[in-house]
Every structure is written in C-alpha cells, then in structure tokens.
Amino acid sequence: MNEDELQAWVDRRLPPERQAAVERYLAGHPAEAARLDAYRAQNAALHALFDGVLDAGMPPPLQAAARHAPPRAAANGPAWRTRAAAMLAIAVGAALAGGAAGWTLRGAPAAYAAHAVPTLPRQAALAHTVYSPEVKHPVEVGADQQQHLVAWLSKRLGKQLRPPQLGPQGYELIGGRLLPGEGGPVAQFMYTDAGGQRLTLYVSSGQQGGRDTAFRFAQEGKVGVFYWIDGSFGYALSAAVGRGELSQIAHAVYEQLQP
C-alpha cells in the first residue's frame, strides 16, 4: 500500500472500493492504523479551529484594495503583479495593525484578528484539541510514572518542571507528553475530572517575551486558553469549560509554579 493512497484515505478522497481495501490493510497493520488515525485527528482539530475563517467576510482593508484595482486589461503585466502583492501586504498589515483587546482587532472581523495573536495560545489549543479526545493514548507517560515523566520532560526543556496538583479543583493528573514547538521542545500535562472533562497545561520553551506574567485569555472554538510568559517559558492552560472556571484553575496553577 503506497503512501499516496494512505494519505488519500486520511482525507477521505478514495472511491468506496479502494477505501475498503485500505481499511483491510490497516486492520492487519495496527501501527499504520494508529499513525493515520492521528493524522485524521489532527485534520479534525484544524477544521475545528480554522473553518470559521473560511466563512468570514473579506476585511474592509482588502475590500478597499480591490476597489482600487486597475482595469483587467492592465492587470496582466509584471509591474501590476508587483504592485498587487504590495497592496495586499499593506492591506493585510492595516487589518492587523489596529489596537487589540484580547483577540479582537478594530475594523477587522474576529476570524481575521486571530492571525495577529501570539502563537502560544493557538498551539496550546491545537495540542489540546488533538490529544484530549484520545481514549487509549492521551499521554505518552502516565501519572503512575510521574517521577520518570517529570525528570524526562525537565531534562528536555532544560528546566525543573513541577506539574501542579489540582485535586482541590477536581482534576487529577493522568500523565503527559513531549511535543515540538516553534522555539524548542514543549511539555504537555493532561488532567481529568470525575466526569471525564480534560484540561491540559502546555509549557513551551524558547519564548521571547521576557517576564510578562500577566494573564491573557484566548478562545479557539470551544477551547478556552489562559496563558502567560515567564522568562523564556510560556504557560497555557486549555479546556472546553467556562472562562470563570478556567480562570480559577489558572490562578491555582500559577501559584504552584512560582518559585
């Protein structure tokens, strides 16, 4: 079974007979099945986070740029293509340059405002969306090996980590995993409550924000994220719960992470 056909199966682009053939192949190759199921989970998470952008209207600065476009007959030369690229860059820059409160930009739809947001909360929300629904493999190392988990992730991030204890808030640690990040390795700790609601703490190395411990809130679909920067590390707490509840848990996490 070639990779192109396997990827077409992930994207649900195969005709029924080939779909069935790939599924028979995967039934006999559990490692491949797990890999492709992870790809499908990632696709679903990306759709959940970004499909809203497809339904948003064109931002006003881009509409203005389109209205000032030259006649079609003059739009074929290389000079116009260069000007068009510059106009697009300027228009997008204008759309993202307005003063921001949270994730909402002035004069631009909220779906486009997300493009100006720091990547930390978006990466945390995406990681939460991908891994929190997992039943069999939500974490790489379980809480029953917490000492090993903490030592391993601390070594990889170059910082002594202390996963918060959230029993008073109704959540218990179930384990964690190592993830790649833009600035270096990332640790993700996962918690669950008695009802199966999951919460993740995303600890990212290689941040450039200095010491900025003020809480910020972001919303990606159903996932809320409270995040902050401390030195070269970023912290983001994600869950599909109300903002008030998540805020209380975030403060408990922050207090436990202080030296």
Secondary structure, DSSP 8 states (H G I E B T S, - for coil): --HHHHHHHHTT-S-HHHHHHHHHHHHT-HHHHHHHHHHHHHHHHHHHHHHHHHHS---HHHHHHHHT---GGGSSSHHHHHHHHHHHHHHHHHHHHS-EETTEETTS-HHHHGGGS-HHHHHHHHHHHHHTT-SS-S-SEEGGGHHHHHHHHHHHHTS-------GGGT-EEEEEEEEE-SSSEEEEEEEE-TT--EEEEEEES---S-SEEEEEEEEETTEEEEEEEETTEEEEEEESS-HHHHHHHHHHHHHHH--
